[in-house]
Amino acid sequence: MTDVTYSLCQDCLRLNPTHEGGCKCGGETCSCSDCTETIKQLINGCLEYKTLGLKKPIQSWNAKTGTQ
C-alpha cells in the first residue's frame, strides 16, 4: 500500500484508494493529515480508540471492510 494514497471512511474506517465520492457504506471519506495518521496506526495494528481519536472502541479492523 505504499504507492497509492488512501482516504479513510469516517463511518466504517474502510480504506478507499480514491478521494472522490464516498465510501461503499455511504460515509464520507477524508485524506487529511489526521486521517492519514489514523490510517498508518490502523495498518500497524493499533485498535485503541483513544489513540486513534475515535469516540468508541472498535473490536476489529481491516482495510477492505473497515470495522466489524
C-alpha positions in Angstrom: 0.0 0.0 0.0 2.9 2.4 -0.4 2.3 3.6 -3.9 -1.3 4.6 -3.5 -2.6 7.2 -1.2 -5.8 6.3 0.6 -8.7 8.1 2.1 -10.4 6.9 5.3 -14.1 6.4 5.6 -15.4 8.5 8.5 -18.1 5.9 9.3 -16.7 2.4 8.9 -12.9 3.2 8.7 -12.6 1.4 5.4 -9.6 2.5 3.3 -10.6 3.9 -0.1 -7.9 4.2 -2.9 -9.8 7.1 -4.4 -10.5 10.5 -2.9 -13.6 11.2 -5.0 -17.1 10.3 -3.9 -17.9 8.4 -0.7 -17.4 5.0 0.7 -19.5 1.9 -0.1 -21.2 2.2 3.2 -22.4 5.7 2.4 -19.9 7.5 4.6 -17.7 10.5 3.7 -14.0 9.9 3.1 -11.1 12.0 4.1 -7.3 12.1 3.4 -6.3 15.0 5.7 -3.1 14.6 7.7 -5.0 13.4 10.8 -6.8 10.7 8.8 -3.5 9.7 7.1 -2.0 9.3 10.6 -5.0 7.2 11.7 -4.6 5.0 8.6 -0.9 4.4 9.5 -1.9 3.5 13.1 -4.6 1.1 11.9 -2.3 -0.6 9.4 0.3 -1.0 12.2 -2.3 -2.9 14.3 -3.5 -0.1 16.7 -7.1 -0.6 17.8 -7.0 1.6 20.9 -9.9 4.0 20.2 -8.5 6.9 22.2 -5.1 6.7 20.5 -6.9 6.7 17.1 -9.0 9.7 18.1 -12.3 7.7 17.9 -15.4 8.2 20.0 -16.0 4.5 20.9 -14.0 1.2 21.0 -13.6 -1.0 17.9 -13.3 -4.8 18.1 -11.6 -5.5 14.8 -10.5 -3.7 11.6 -9.2 -4.5 8.2 -8.5 -2.3 5.2 -11.2 -3.8 2.9 -14.2 -3.9 5.3 -13.3 -1.4 7.9 -14.6 -2.0 11.5 -16.6 -5.0 12.4 
